[in-house]
Amino acid sequence: MLSAATLAARPGFTVSVVGCRSDHTRWSEPETRDDHRLVLVRRGRFRRRADGADTDLDRTVAYLGAPGEEERFAHPAGGDLCTSVSFGPALLERPPAAAAVYVDARVDLAHRRLVAAAGTGDLDYALTEQVLRLVAVAAGEPMVRQRPADRALVAAAREAILAEDPAAGQLCALAALLEVSPYRLSRVFSRQMGVSLTRYRNRVRVTRAMDRIAAGAPGLADLAARLGFADQAHLTRTVREHVGHTPAALRRLLAPGPPAP
């Protein structure tokens, strides 16, 4: 069962929070929409079928929907919560590169800042600017289609990393878990996702760091240890590489209140 709540609405766009309960495990009936929309996962996972391709969606993969597109959904992993940005074609600077979008840490941060801006009351400038940034960045992060077997392998690797499986701590151990060679796993993953396994794993760890920073985690040294970084300096370098800000700067950007410029 779906539930939706509007965070903000303006003539050119609507930002909503959409949730699905865990009882919707099989493919839904086909449905179509008449809007462009960017859907980013905030919690959980689900699957989408559109244009003859299935996509596994989680906090590292979003999707861009198009008007008239037939789509089905399944939620075999339980419930989920998403941010849906519905918008008109005027917000698209160029046609989207692909329906499936790799959500790197820059897109993740833009998503968080959009949600924060929705609570400021400044919908005509602060929120609109965050919507424009998010759509522009996401539209340029396509994923490449692969054979079904390759898609399944990449999905399994993503699942192990997201679930913090102990085998995901080392590339060779992860390959052994998935019963493929490390070379094949690395090559297929990079080809489909557009980033290496190393960068993807660090991107997931950066998301976890942002979660904890936004929640007020006090000590960066303890945070680095909990997330498996060598030390606080390693955490800081990795976060800055992925989002362009240090953890201390993120603490200010993600703090409640008016969004930072």
Residue pairs with C-beta under 8 A, 6 or more apart in sequence:
1 20
1 21
1 23
1 24
2 18
2 19
2 20
3 18
3 19
3 20
3 21
4 16
4 17
4 18
4 19
4 84
5 16
5 17
6 14
6 15
6 16
7 15
7 16
7 17
7 83
7 115
7 118
7 119
8 14
8 15
8 118
8 123
8 127
9 15
10 123
10 124
10 127
10 128
12 87
12 88
12 90
12 91
12 128
13 85
13 86
13 87
13 88
13 91
13 128
13 131
14 85
14 86
14 87
15 83
15 84
15 85
15 86
15 114
15 118
15 127
15 131
16 83
16 84
16 86
17 42
17 81
17 82
17 83
17 84
18 39
18 81
18 82
18 83
18 84
19 79
19 80
19 81
19 82
20 44
20 46
20 73
20 75
20 79
20 80
20 81
21 79
22 75
22 78
22 79
24 73
24 74
24 75
25 74
25 75
25 76
26 74
27 49
27 72
27 73
27 74
28 72
28 73
28 74
29 72
30 70
30 71
30 72
31 70
31 71
31 72
32 68
32 69
32 70
32 71
33 65
33 67
33 69
33 71
34 67
34 68
35 65
35 67
35 86
35 87
35 88
36 64
36 65
36 66
36 67
36 86
36 87
36 88
36 89
36 91
36 92
37 64
37 65
37 84
37 85
37 86
37 87
38 62
38 63
38 64
38 65
38 84
38 85
38 87
38 101
38 134
38 135
38 138
39 57
39 62
39 63
39 65
39 82
39 83
39 84
39 85
40 59
40 62
40 82
40 83
40 85
40 103
40 107
40 111
40 138
41 57
41 58
41 59
41 61
41 62
41 80
41 81
41 82
42 59
42 81
42 82
42 83
43 59
43 80
43 81
44 58
44 75
44 77
44 78
44 79
44 80
44 81
45 56
45 57
45 58
45 77
45 78
45 80
45 162
46 57
46 73
46 74
46 75
46 76
46 77
46 80
47 54
47 55
47 56
47 57
47 73
47 74
47 75
47 76
48 54
48 55
48 57
48 63
48 71
48 72
48 73
49 55
49 71
49 72
49 73
49 74
50 63
50 65
50 69
50 70
50 71
50 72
50 99
51 69
51 99
53 99
53 100
53 145
54 151
55 61
55 63
55 99
55 100
56 151
56 155
56 158
57 63
58 158
58 162
59 103
59 108
59 162
59 207
60 102
60 103
60 158
60 162
60 200
60 203
60 204
60 207
61 100
61 101
61 102
61 103
61 143
61 158
62 100
62 101
62 103
62 107
62 138
63 99
63 100
63 101
64 96
64 98
64 99
64 101
64 138
64 139
65 71
65 99
66 96
66 99
83 111
83 114
83 115
85 114
85 131
85 134
85 135
87 131
87 135
91 131
91 132
91 135
92 135
92 139
93 136
93 139
94 139
96 139
96 142
97 139
97 140
97 141
97 142
98 142
98 143
98 144
100 142
100 143
101 107
101 138
101 139
101 141
101 142
101 143
102 141
102 142
102 143
102 193
102 194
102 195
103 111
103 138
103 141
104 141
104 195
104 203
104 242
105 203
105 206
105 207
105 210
105 242
105 243
106 137
106 242
106 243
106 244
107 134
107 137
107 138
107 141
108 203
108 206
108 207
108 210
108 243
109 210
109 243
109 245
109 250
109 253
110 130
110 133
110 134
110 137
110 138
111 134
112 210
112 214
112 254
113 130
113 133
113 253
113 254
113 259
114 127
114 130
114 131
114 133
114 134
116 254
116 256
116 259
117 126
117 127
117 129
117 130
117 259
118 127
119 256
120 126
120 127
120 257
120 258
120 259
122 258
126 258
126 259
130 259
141 194
142 194
143 192
143 193
143 194
144 191
144 192
144 194
145 192
146 154
146 188
146 191
146 192
150 188
150 191
150 192
151 192
153 178
153 180
153 184
153 185
153 188
153 189
154 188
154 189
154 192
154 193
156 178
157 174
157 178
157 185
157 189
157 197
158 200
160 167
160 168
160 174
160 177
160 178
161 168
161 174
161 200
161 201
161 204
162 204
165 174
165 177
166 173
167 173
167 174
167 176
167 177
168 174
168 177
168 201
169 228
171 182
171 185
171 186
171 197
171 198
172 182
174 185
174 197
175 181
175 182
175 184
175 185
178 185
185 197
186 196
186 197
189 196
189 197
189 200
190 196
190 197
193 200
195 203
202 238
202 241
202 242
203 242
205 227
205 228
205 229
205 238
206 238
206 239
206 242
206 243
208 227
209 223
209 227
209 235
209 239
209 247
210 243
210 250
210 254
212 223
212 226
213 223
213 247
213 250
213 251
213 254
214 250
214 254
217 223
220 232
220 235
220 236
220 247
221 231
221 232
223 235
223 247
224 230
224 231
224 232
224 234
224 235
227 235
229 235
229 238
235 247
236 246
236 247
239 245
239 246
239 247
239 250
240 246
243 250
245 253
252 260
253 259
253 260
